[in-house]
Amino acid sequence: MTTESTPATRRMRNATLGWMAVLAFNVLALINRGGVSSRSLLFSALMLIPLLLPLRGILQGDRRTYAWANLCIVPYIIYGIVAATSNPGSRWSAFALLGGGIGLFAALVGYLRASRS
């Protein structure tokens, strides 16, 4: 079930894709900030899976995907909170991860509001 493409929905879809890219970059930066190893690459790949799950539906403009994609942000919010409170060395990277998660949440909700009938 795709929605008709209006300027507002196109803007919000582009914002969603942009925030997904920001969040993916922040995940890679936070996990690999101590150096790249096979363990950190594996953990990075596992952390990026929740971002890849809704990508097809987001590109197609499926409203249902935008609705359940909000659930995919939870691991990033939890990881960001834990990293910000437990590791002072990665505090700013964790805050960037939290900001990316909140921005993606706002873009997803914005698309749902712009595309409702």
ABEGO torsion letter per residue (X at the ends): XBBBBBAAAAAAAAAAAAAAAAAAAAAAAAAAAAEBBAAAAAAAAAAAAAAAAAAAAAAAGBAAAAAAAAAAAAAAAAAAAAAAAABAAAAAAAAAAAAAAAAAAAAAAAAAAAABX
